[in-house]
Amino acid sequence: QVQLVESGGGLVQPGGSLRLSCAASGFTFSMNAMSWYRQTPGKERELVATITSAGGSTNYADSVKGRFTISRDNAKNTVYLQMNSLKPEDTGVYYCYAHRPQRAWGQGTQVTVSS
């Protein structure tokens, strides 16, 4: 079955860094564009970053441009989100999403940015 498993979340101080990973299985990962979303209680799920299937094009939310980098390793069926210069407003549950044809979500990993 299709599975997306996020890891790498945790508690970090403002200004710190984390790298999230999303391990995919059960489909041809190299054919899918992939995204990272995040969600804070009381807010809609927000698109953070997207990467095309070959990794040649990326897009970022304005709030994370210059601080976050999305990348992928198709040989490892894994997509990453490198998060630097973290701010308290980056706190939330981060979800991995596989675009068409799967349209599948991971379970999420918690990121908390706090002193």
Residue pairs with C-beta under 8 A, 6 or more apart in sequence:
1 26
2 25
2 26
2 27
2 98
2 102
2 104
3 23
3 24
3 25
3 26
4 22
4 23
4 24
4 96
4 97
4 98
4 104
4 105
4 106
4 107
5 22
5 23
5 106
5 107
6 20
6 21
6 22
6 94
6 95
6 96
6 106
6 107
6 108
6 109
7 20
7 21
7 22
7 23
7 109
8 18
8 19
8 20
8 21
8 109
9 18
9 20
9 94
9 109
9 110
9 111
10 18
10 110
10 111
10 112
11 112
11 114
12 18
12 86
12 111
12 112
12 113
13 86
13 113
13 114
13 115
14 86
14 87
14 88
14 113
14 114
14 115
15 85
15 86
16 86
16 113
17 82
17 83
17 84
17 85
17 86
18 83
18 86
18 111
19 80
19 81
19 82
19 83
20 36
20 80
20 81
20 83
20 94
20 109
20 111
21 78
21 79
21 80
22 34
22 36
22 78
22 79
22 80
22 81
22 96
22 106
23 76
23 77
23 78
24 32
24 34
24 77
24 78
24 79
24 96
24 98
25 77
27 98
27 102
27 104
29 74
29 77
29 98
30 53
30 54
30 74
31 53
32 53
32 98
32 99
32 100
32 101
32 102
33 50
33 51
33 52
33 53
33 99
33 100
34 50
34 51
34 70
34 72
34 79
34 96
34 97
34 98
34 99
35 47
35 48
35 49
35 50
35 51
35 96
35 97
35 99
36 48
36 49
36 50
36 70
36 79
36 81
36 94
36 95
36 96
36 97
37 45
37 46
37 47
37 48
37 94
37 95
37 97
38 45
38 46
38 48
38 90
38 92
38 93
38 94
38 95
38 111
39 45
39 46
39 92
39 93
39 95
39 108
40 91
40 92
40 93
45 95
46 61
46 92
47 61
48 60
48 61
48 64
48 68
48 81
48 94
49 58
49 59
49 60
49 61
49 64
49 68
49 70
49 81
50 58
50 59
50 70
51 57
51 58
51 70
51 71
51 72
51 79
52 58
53 74
54 74
55 71
55 72
55 74
58 69
58 70
60 68
60 70
63 89
64 83
64 90
67 83
67 84
67 85
67 86
68 81
68 82
68 83
68 84
69 81
69 82
69 84
70 79
70 80
70 81
70 82
71 79
71 80
71 82
72 78
72 79
72 80
73 79
73 80
79 96
81 94
83 90
83 111
86 111
86 113
87 113
88 113
88 114
89 113
90 111
90 113
91 111
91 112
91 113
91 114
92 110
92 111
93 108
93 109
93 110
93 111
94 108
94 109
94 110
94 111
95 105
95 106
95 107
95 108
96 105
96 106
97 103
97 104
97 105
97 106
98 104
